[in-house]
Amino acid sequence: MSFLLHPPTVHFPIALLLIGSLIELGGARWPSWQASGQLMQRIGLWSALLAILTGFISVALAFAALQPHLGWLNAHAALGLGITALYWRLVMGRTALSWQARRRWLILGCALIVLSGWMGGKLTLWIH
């Protein structure tokens, strides 16, 4: 059951990135809300790196059991890497984005997080 390593580590990045994005989007007029949302995204980004690491380790340790689901697994992994790259740009980017561009990226990030979470949930149900 080595593939159980990954599921417990995904809840922090999902919650922090999603709620941090929504707080920043909802608090566009209040700088303290924006700062709080961005801090949550920064912590969520670093916890996402841990989730990615445990995902790769889980796949390596349980590859035989996961082979029937490789299509979904690869899509889920690519989506997770894409989400992390998107938030890396938002959080660690050296050049500031306009509010309109940042808002579009945050909305896209939220949608991708929901999709990736749904895919991960399906994989967890199928494997167990």
DAWOBEL-V805644 format. One record per residue. N is the residue number from 0. RES is the residue in one small letter. PSI is psi in whole degrees, 0 to 359 (999 if undefined). OMEGA is omega in whole degrees, 0 to 359 (NA if undefined). D_FIRST is the distance of its C-alpha to the first C-alpha in Angstrom with 1 decimal. Layout:
n: [N & N]
res: [RES & RES]
psi: [PSI & PSI]
omega: [OMEGA & OMEGA]
d_first: [D_FIRST & D_FIRST]
//
This chain:
n: [0 & 1 & 2 & 3 & 4 & 5 & 6 & 7 & 8 & 9 & 10 & 11 & 12 & 13 & 14 & 15 & 16 & 17 & 18 & 19 & 20 & 21 & 22 & 23 & 24 & 25 & 26 & 27 & 28 & 29 & 30 & 31 & 32 & 33 & 34 & 35 & 36 & 37 & 38 & 39 & 40 & 41 & 42 & 43 & 44 & 45 & 46 & 47 & 48 & 49 & 50 & 51 & 52 & 53 & 54 & 55 & 56 & 57 & 58 & 59 & 60 & 61 & 62 & 63 & 64 & 65 & 66 & 67 & 68 & 69 & 70 & 71 & 72 & 73 & 74 & 75 & 76 & 77 & 78 & 79 & 80 & 81 & 82 & 83 & 84 & 85 & 86 & 87 & 88 & 89 & 90 & 91 & 92 & 93 & 94 & 95 & 96 & 97 & 98 & 99 & 100 & 101 & 102 & 103 & 104 & 105 & 106 & 107 & 108 & 109 & 110 & 111 & 112 & 113 & 114 & 115 & 116 & 117 & 118 & 119 & 120 & 121 & 122 & 123 & 124 & 125 & 126 & 127]
res: [m & s & f & l & l & h & p & p & t & v & h & f & p & i & a & l & l & l & i & g & s & l & i & e & l & g & g & a & r & w & p & s & w & q & a & s & g & q & l & m & q & r & i & g & l & w & s & a & l & l & a & i & l & t & g & f & i & s & v & a & l & a & f & a & a & l & q & p & h & l & g & w & l & n & a & h & a & a & l & g & l & g & i & t & a & l & y & w & r & l & v & m & g & r & t & a & l & s & w & q & a & r & r & r & w & l & i & l & g & c & a & l & i & v & l & s & g & w & m & g & g & k & l & t & l & w & i & h]
psi: [36 & 343 & 359 & 359 & 323 & 312 & 320 & 340 & 354 & 343 & 324 & 310 & 323 & 309 & 313 & 317 & 316 & 308 & 321 & 320 & 315 & 322 & 316 & 318 & 317 & 336 & 34 & 334 & 352 & 111 & 326 & 326 & 317 & 316 & 319 & 315 & 319 & 325 & 317 & 320 & 321 & 314 & 320 & 323 & 313 & 324 & 334 & 325 & 322 & 318 & 320 & 315 & 313 & 330 & 313 & 318 & 317 & 317 & 317 & 322 & 338 & 36 & 319 & 318 & 336 & 349 & 321 & 346 & 22 & 326 & 309 & 319 & 315 & 320 & 317 & 317 & 316 & 320 & 316 & 319 & 321 & 318 & 317 & 319 & 318 & 311 & 332 & 317 & 318 & 321 & 317 & 358 & 140 & 336 & 137 & 144 & 153 & 159 & 321 & 317 & 316 & 318 & 316 & 317 & 321 & 318 & 317 & 317 & 317 & 315 & 318 & 325 & 316 & 315 & 314 & 321 & 320 & 315 & 317 & 322 & 317 & 315 & 318 & 319 & 319 & 324 & 327 & 999]
omega: [182 & 179 & 176 & 180 & 186 & 186 & 180 & 184 & 185 & 187 & 178 & 179 & 178 & 183 & 184 & 180 & 182 & 182 & 177 & 177 & 181 & 177 & 179 & 179 & 181 & 183 & 184 & 182 & 183 & 183 & 181 & 176 & 180 & 179 & 178 & 179 & 180 & 176 & 178 & 178 & 180 & 179 & 177 & 178 & 181 & 177 & 176 & 178 & 175 & 179 & 178 & 179 & 179 & 176 & 179 & 178 & 180 & 179 & 180 & 183 & 184 & 187 & 182 & 181 & 184 & 185 & 179 & 185 & 187 & 178 & 178 & 182 & 179 & 178 & 179 & 180 & 180 & 178 & 178 & 177 & 178 & 178 & 180 & 177 & 179 & 181 & 174 & 179 & 181 & 187 & 188 & 183 & 183 & 179 & 181 & 175 & 172 & 180 & 180 & 179 & 180 & 179 & 178 & 179 & 178 & 179 & 177 & 179 & 178 & 180 & 180 & 177 & 179 & 179 & 180 & 177 & 177 & 179 & 179 & 176 & 177 & 180 & 180 & 178 & 182 & 184 & 181 & NA]
d_first: [0.0 & 3.8 & 5.4 & 5.9 & 8.4 & 10.9 & 11.8 & 13.3 & 15.4 & 17.1 & 19.2 & 21.7 & 22.7 & 23.0 & 25.1 & 27.2 & 28.0 & 28.7 & 30.8 & 32.4 & 33.5 & 34.9 & 36.7 & 38.2 & 39.3 & 40.7 & 42.4 & 44.3 & 47.5 & 46.3 & 45.4 & 43.5 & 41.1 & 40.7 & 40.0 & 37.5 & 35.7 & 35.7 & 34.4 & 31.4 & 30.9 & 31.1 & 28.5 & 26.3 & 26.8 & 25.6 & 22.5 & 21.8 & 21.8 & 19.0 & 17.0 & 17.9 & 16.9 & 13.4 & 13.2 & 14.5 & 12.2 & 9.0 & 11.0 & 12.1 & 8.9 & 7.6 & 11.2 & 11.7 & 9.5 & 11.2 & 14.7 & 16.1 & 15.9 & 17.3 & 20.5 & 19.0 & 16.6 & 19.6 & 21.8 & 19.5 & 19.3 & 23.0 & 23.8 & 21.9 & 23.8 & 27.0 & 26.7 & 26.2 & 29.3 & 31.3 & 30.7 & 31.3 & 34.7 & 35.4 & 34.6 & 35.4 & 38.0 & 41.3 & 43.5 & 43.8 & 43.4 & 45.9 & 44.8 & 44.9 & 42.6 & 40.2 & 40.1 & 39.3 & 36.4 & 35.1 & 35.3 & 33.5 & 30.8 & 30.3 & 30.2 & 27.6 & 25.4 & 25.6 & 24.9 & 21.9 & 20.5 & 21.2 & 19.5 & 16.3 & 16.5 & 17.0 & 14.0 & 11.7 & 13.6 & 13.6 & 9.9 & 9.2]
//
